[in-house]
Amino acid sequence: MIEVVLPTPLYRLAKISGPVLVELKGEVTQRALLGEVESRYPMLRGTMRDPHSGRRRAYVRFFACKRDLSDASPDEPLPAAVVSGEEPFLVVGALSGG
């Protein structure tokens, strides 16, 4: 099972209290993983990525295995440690301040 960790505002929007566990068959990509999360929680559509292009939103970042995957192709396979459930896939909202 793949563990998807979301920012707190998205947990609240989806009315869930913890990571989303996803099981996917075949090649696991950002597009497939986030598509599955959005299909389970339709209120999240458009919050993490553009619904037409599948590219991430400007103030959202994706991390896995201590790597920033934000600028990777949405069709690039995710790291094996994420697919096996050893490491989570993190969706992080931007932080800013002044």
Secondary structure, DSSP 8 states (H G I E B T S, - for coil): -EEEE--HHHHHHHT--S-EEE---SS-BHHHHHHHHHHH-GGGTTTSB-TTT--B-TTEEEEETTEE-TTS-TTSB--HHHHTTSS-EEEEE-----
